[in-house]
Amino acid sequence: MAMEITQFLLAAQSADAKVRTEAESSLRQFQEQNLPVFLLSLSVELANNEKPVESRRLAGIVLKNSLDAKDTGRKEQLVQQWMAIDISVKSQIKDLLLRTLGSSVPEARHTSAQVIAKIASIEIPKKLWPELIGSLLNNMTQQDRPPAVKQATLETLGYVCEEISDQDLVQEEVNAVLTAVVQGMNLAEHSPEVRLAATRALYNALEFAQTNFENEMERNYIMKVVCDTALSKEVEIRQAAFECLVAIASAYYDVLEPYMQTLFELTSNAVKGDEETVALQAIEFWSSICDEEIEREFESPESGDSEPSHSRFIEKALPHLVPLLLETLLKQEEDQDQDDTIWNISMAGGTCLGLVARTVGDAIVPLVMPFVESNILKPDWHCREAATYAFGSILEGPTIEKLSPLVQAGLDFLLNAMKDGNNHVKDTTAWTLSRIFELLHSPASGFSVISPENLKRVIGVLLESINDAPNVAEKVCGAIYYLVQGYEDAGPSSSLLSPYLTDIISCLIATADRTDGGDSKLRSSAYETLNEVVRCSNIAETSHIIAQLLPVIMNKLGQTVEIQIISSDDREKQGDLQASLCGVLQVIIQKLSSTDETKNIILQAADQIMILFLKVFGCRSSTVHEEAMLAIGALAYATGPQFEKYMAEFYKYLEMGLQNFEEYQVCAITVGVVGDICRALDDKILPYCDGIMGLLLKDLASSELHRSVKPPIFSCFGDIGLAIGEHFEKYVPYALPMMQGAAEICAQMDTADEEMVDYGNQLRRSIFEAYSGILQGFKSVKPDVMMPYAQHLLKFIELVSRDRERDESVTKAAVAVMGDLADALGSNTNTKLLFKDCAFCNDFLGECLQSDDEQLKETASWTQGMIGRVMVS
């Protein structure tokens, strides 16, 4: 088989589908029957210069895909398969890959570099390939090695650094890697290909260089080489060097002071006169500095005269930086308003200007306003658009006091500009209006640039402009979105919007129905805005309008089911439209069921609504529609016990959702809907619980399901336990060990990884919620069922109480479950002994009673009372 692999690899790329399928099947069979020999054969193919480029290319791709996958479950499986291969076979594969770095075929070298890095990502953290870095560095230090080998070696070093963590190399190795990479950037000694690979490798190696950046001599040397490289004559190398500077701005901000003058000159020259790819990175450097200063300001707000936690680079550069950025705004492209994905120098400049405004606040206003005033009336549209973009970009950061007079004076001008003869200007004007409404229109907090007097004109202009070109209409939807959002919970001010509601809704529906939007997001923007209009409306005054909207949306959803589906494109369009309409129905259901006076409207329409949702589910054969599922959750909440009549028909879709590992968001949403239904039906959900619990337990046990779905499943156990009370007993032997196992996992989580800390908080909270629901369900009927698990729960609470970094929501859930435990188990000798041994309880409750959070204090006080009741009885 190994001899024939060349033929199979070539046939797998054949234009003839039959030949291709047979070859793929043979390769798969070879892989399944003898993975070590299969991987070795691929390595031999990749390393053999006699073989065709096409077969070598595919050999490399298949090899890479046999070591790595996007899906974490699959990736883990591949890692274990690699680890199980005999060490001598693995050594042969690795030697062949290292040898391929010297191949005369660039593609083979490149693929080999990627595969080496994938193996390194598995082995280096386990200390299993200690000689790799040495072998690679050897290629760099030996004088006779050709440039192609050095280029491939540097590329490999870069990929390896990208794959592993800075904990995986000792400082000596880091020093050697950095030396090789920085020397590889040397202009006098190396070809452009080698220098480009070296510069890209440095980018990936920077996070390893902490110790080196702390040493002034080494830091000076690295910075000099990077700055020199940023002046190379090759565009790609200049771009890569500026990318390094962007990374340095974030990672080593604290040591940048001595280099800032040089860096300003470098970036300034690049922005003014270099190729766009380089200029974009030069602007990105300043955006990174802004991000760093904003974050530091946010983490330690200044108190009195205390030293700022950053060097105020932006403030110092302001008089030179702002004019530089304003100039970029005039470099628009002719069609940039038609494509949201375009990223060019004017857009990067505007984004950076916005970050500068957030960094320095009021100080930016006098530097930008002269530019706005001198360009806003010029005949050239580039000037008018740039002026409007500049104004819109500085609205976040400066104080309301500073901006208010400017916006008050400029609002009328902007409303008139919605009739400008140029599409770009109207597009940016609509965007600026939406920024004004988002940031300077908050009647609830007592400030708005919109007065009752000018509201009619504002709405009139928006509803007229929504008929403009699709890209302008989409931005107008954004402006309406923030306009109505400002009136949410705004007391008497919320009534100001009510007279216009019918017109706004009609215009948004007409906009959603437009057929000239092409691929733009106009339809989804119109529906998202409609949702916000309904959500923020004053229900007491507008319930009749929302009640009239309900059948209109239901009718539209009904029509989507009749759409003739010929292609997958049709299916996708149908799905997108159904998603938007289900979203609107969900908001209407929530709004009308929020008051007793209007709830009846939903109850009367519930049967028809549910029939529609079931029809929407019927449009798909294997997957469940997540928006329809969310809307059903809202309907279950609104209809309460009456939802039972829909369960027989709906249950199969609930099952489908809970089994959907591929689209894990759908699975998570379905788990949430199970919780909604439990709260609606209480013990009427009992007939479906065996099936639901079976699927939830299966989900928890699966390594394929994304981990983010697991916390909602534990919370769902609590919902089910609370709903069915003593009937949960039969699930206890299966559910409780799962909860205990998850608690053990929480205890071993890596607290250095921010993502894992977030996940740990979600998991801990959900375990506590599960216990709370189950305990409350057993209370006063069968509390003894939970006694064997009480000790483990208290140990877990103690562990969490010792974690100073825990999330507030975890604290609340921990305190609440402690009270539920005392309350449910009741006053008896065993419970007394349990809490008597619980020394940490008083300290933990004492800490919570000192909190500023009223809700936490209240819960802690209740828990203290529950434990006290147990102890004194």
Rosetta blueprint (number, residue, H / E / L):
1 M L
2 A L
3 M L
4 E L
5 I H
6 T H
7 Q H
8 F H
9 L H
10 L H
11 A H
12 A L
13 Q L
14 S L
15 A L
16 D L
17 A H
18 K H
19 V H
20 R H
21 T H
22 E H
23 A H
24 E H
25 S H
26 S H
27 L H
28 R H
29 Q H
30 F H
31 Q H
32 E H
33 Q H
34 N L
35 L H
36 P H
37 V H
38 F H
39 L H
40 L H
41 S H
42 L H
43 S H
44 V H
45 E H
46 L H
47 A H
48 N L
49 N L
50 E L
51 K L
52 P L
53 V H
54 E H
55 S H
56 R H
57 R H
58 L H
59 A H
60 G H
61 I H
62 V H
63 L H
64 K H
65 N H
66 S L
67 L L
68 D L
69 A L
70 K L
71 D L
72 T H
73 G H
74 R H
75 K H
76 E H
77 Q H
78 L H
79 V H
80 Q H
81 Q H
82 W H
83 M H
84 A H
85 I L
86 D L
87 I H
88 S H
89 V H
90 K H
91 S H
92 Q H
93 I H
94 K H
95 D H
96 L H
97 L H
98 L H
99 R H
100 T H
101 L L
102 G L
103 S L
104 S L
105 V L
106 P H
107 E H
108 A H
109 R H
110 H H
111 T H
112 S H
113 A H
114 Q H
115 V H
116 I H
117 A H
118 K H
119 I H
120 A H
121 S H
122 I H
123 E H
124 I H
125 P H
126 K H
127 K L
128 L L
129 W L
130 P L
131 E L
132 L H
133 I H
134 G H
135 S H
136 L H
137 L H
138 N H
139 N H
140 M H
141 T H
142 Q L
143 Q L
144 D L
145 R L
146 P L
147 P H
148 A H
149 V H
150 K H
151 Q H
152 A H
153 T H
154 L H
155 E H
156 T H
157 L H
158 G H
159 Y H
160 V H
161 C H
162 E H
163 E H
164 I L
165 S L
166 D L
167 Q L
168 D L
169 L L
170 V L
171 Q H
172 E H
173 E H
174 V H
175 N H
176 A H
177 V H
178 L H
179 T H
180 A H
181 V H
182 V H
183 Q H
184 G H
185 M L
186 N L
187 L L
188 A L
189 E L
190 H L
191 S L
192 P H
193 E H
194 V H
195 R H
196 L H
197 A H
198 A H
199 T H
200 R H
201 A H
202 L H
203 Y H
204 N H
205 A H
206 L H
207 E H
208 F H
209 A L
210 Q H
211 T H
212 N H
213 F H
214 E H
215 N L
216 E H
217 M H
218 E H
219 R H
220 N H
221 Y H
222 I H
223 M H
224 K H
225 V H
226 V H
227 C H
228 D H
229 T H
230 A L
231 L L
232 S L
233 K L
234 E L
235 V H
236 E H
237 I H
238 R H
239 Q H
240 A H
241 A H
242 F H
243 E H
244 C H
245 L H
246 V H
247 A H
248 I H
249 A H
250 S H
251 A H
252 Y L
253 Y H
254 D H
255 V H
256 L L
257 E H
258 P H
259 Y H
260 M H
261 Q H
262 T H
263 L H
264 F H
265 E H
266 L H
267 T H
268 S H
269 N H
270 A H
271 V H
272 K H
273 G H
274 D L
275 E L
276 E H
277 T H
278 V H
279 A H
280 L H
281 Q H
282 A H
283 I H
284 E H
285 F H
286 W H
287 S H
288 S H
289 I H
290 C H
291 D H
292 E H
293 E H
294 I H
295 E H
296 R H
297 E H
298 F H
299 E H
300 S L
301 P L
302 E L
303 S L
304 G L
305 D L
306 S L
307 E L
308 P L
309 S L
310 H L
311 S L
312 R L
313 F H
314 I H
315 E H
316 K H
317 A H
318 L H
319 P H
320 H H
321 L H
322 V H
323 P H
324 L H
325 L H
326 L H
327 E H
328 T H
329 L L
330 L L
331 K L
332 Q L
333 E L
334 E L
335 D L
336 Q H
337 D H
338 Q H
339 D L
340 D L
341 T L
342 I L
343 W L
344 N L
345 I H
346 S H
347 M H
348 A H
349 G H
350 G H
351 T H
352 C H
353 L H
354 G H
355 L H
356 V H
357 A H
358 R H
359 T H
360 V H
361 G H
362 D H
363 A H
364 I H
365 V H
366 P H
367 L H
368 V H
369 M H
370 P H
371 F H
372 V H
373 E H
374 S H
375 N H
376 I L
377 L L
378 K L
379 P L
380 D L
381 W H
382 H H
383 C H
384 R H
385 E H
386 A H
387 A H
388 T H
389 Y H
390 A H
391 F H
392 G H
393 S H
394 I L
395 L L
396 E L
397 G L
398 P L
399 T L
400 I H
401 E H
402 K H
403 L H
404 S H
405 P H
406 L H
407 V H
408 Q H
409 A H
410 G H
411 L H
412 D H
413 F H
414 L H
415 L H
416 N H
417 A H
418 M L
419 K L
420 D L
421 G L
422 N L
423 N H
424 H H
425 V H
426 K H
427 D H
428 T H
429 T H
430 A H
431 W H
432 T H
433 L H
434 S H
435 R H
436 I H
437 F H
438 E H
439 L H
440 L L
441 H E
442 S E
443 P H
444 A H
445 S H
446 G L
447 F E
448 S E
449 V L
450 I L
451 S L
452 P H
453 E H
454 N H
455 L H
456 K H
457 R H
458 V H
459 I H
460 G H
461 V H
462 L H
463 L H
464 E H
465 S H
466 I L
467 N L
468 D L
469 A L
470 P H
471 N H
472 V H
473 A H
474 E H
475 K H
476 V H
477 C H
478 G H
479 A H
480 I H
481 Y H
482 Y H
483 L H
484 V H
485 Q H
486 G H
487 Y L
488 E L
489 D L
490 A L
491 G H
492 P H
493 S H
494 S H
495 S H
496 L H
497 L L
498 S H
499 P H
500 Y H
501 L H
502 T H
503 D H
504 I H
505 I H
506 S H
507 C H
508 L H
509 I H
510 A H
511 T H
512 A H
513 D L
514 R L
515 T L
516 D L
517 G L
518 G L
519 D L
520 S L
521 K L
522 L H
523 R H
524 S H
525 S H
526 A H
527 Y H
528 E H
529 T H
530 L H
531 N H
532 E H
533 V H
534 V H
535 R H
536 C H
537 S L
538 N L
539 I H
540 A H
541 E H
542 T H
543 S H
544 H H
545 I H
546 I H
547 A H
548 Q H
549 L H
550 L H
551 P H
552 V H
553 I H
554 M H
555 N H
556 K H
557 L H
558 G H
559 Q H
560 T H
561 V H
562 E H
563 I L
564 Q L
565 I L
566 I L
567 S L
568 S H
569 D H
570 D H
571 R H
572 E H
573 K H
574 Q H
575 G H
576 D H
577 L H
578 Q H
579 A H
580 S H
581 L H
582 C H
583 G H
584 V H
585 L H
586 Q H
587 V H
588 I H
589 I H
590 Q H
591 K H
592 L H
593 S L
594 S L
595 T L
596 D H
597 E H
598 T H
599 K H
600 N H
601 I H
602 I H
603 L H
604 Q H
605 A H
606 A H
607 D H
608 Q H
609 I H
610 M H
611 I H
612 L H
613 F H
614 L H
615 K H
616 V H
617 F H
618 G H
619 C L
620 R L
621 S L
622 S L
623 T L
624 V L
625 H L
626 E H
627 E H
628 A H
629 M H
630 L H
631 A H
632 I H
633 G H
634 A H
635 L H
636 A H
637 Y H
638 A H
639 T H
640 G H
641 P H
642 Q H
643 F H
644 E H
645 K H
646 Y H
647 M H
648 A H
649 E H
650 F H
651 Y H
652 K H
653 Y H
654 L H
655 E H
656 M H
657 G H
658 L H
659 Q L
660 N L
661 F L
662 E L
663 E L
664 Y H
665 Q H
666 V H
667 C H
668 A H
669 I H
670 T H
671 V H
672 G H
673 V H
674 V H
675 G H
676 D H
677 I H
678 C H
679 R H
680 A H
681 L H
682 D H
683 D H
684 K H
685 I H
686 L H
687 P H
688 Y H
689 C H
690 D H
691 G H
692 I H
693 M H
694 G H
695 L H
696 L H
697 L H
698 K H
699 D H
700 L H
701 A H
702 S L
703 S L
704 E L
705 L L
706 H L
707 R H
708 S H
709 V H
710 K H
711 P H
712 P H
713 I H
714 F H
715 S H
716 C H
717 F H
718 G H
719 D H
720 I H
721 G H
722 L H
723 A H
724 I H
725 G H
726 E H
727 H H
728 F H
729 E H
730 K H
731 Y H
732 V H
733 P H
734 Y H
735 A H
736 L H
737 P H
738 M H
739 M H
740 Q H
741 G H
742 A H
743 A H
744 E H
745 I H
746 C H
747 A H
748 Q L
749 M L
750 D L
751 T L
752 A L
753 D L
754 E H
755 E H
756 M H
757 V H
758 D H
759 Y H
760 G H
761 N H
762 Q H
763 L H
764 R H
765 R H
766 S H
767 I H
768 F H
769 E H
770 A H
771 Y H
772 S H
773 G H
774 I H
775 L H
776 Q H
777 G H
778 F H
779 K L
780 S L
781 V L
782 K L
783 P H
784 D H
785 V H
786 M H
787 M H
788 P H
789 Y H
790 A H
791 Q H
792 H H
793 L H
794 L H
795 K H
796 F H
797 I H
798 E H
799 L H
800 V H
801 S H
802 R L
803 D L
804 R L
805 E L
806 R L
807 D L
808 E H
809 S H
810 V H
811 T H
812 K H
813 A H
814 A H
815 V H
816 A H
817 V H
818 M H
819 G H
820 D H
821 L H
822 A H
823 D H
824 A H
825 L H
826 G L
827 S L
828 N L
829 T H
830 N H
831 T H
832 K H
833 L H
834 L H
835 F H
836 K H
837 D L
838 C L
839 A L
840 F H
841 C H
842 N H
843 D H
844 F H
845 L H
846 G H
847 E H
848 C H
849 L H
850 Q L
851 S L
852 D L
853 D L
854 E H
855 Q H
856 L H
857 K H
858 E H
859 T H
860 A H
861 S H
862 W H
863 T H
864 Q H
865 G H
866 M H
867 I H
868 G H
869 R H
870 V H
871 M H
872 V H
873 S L
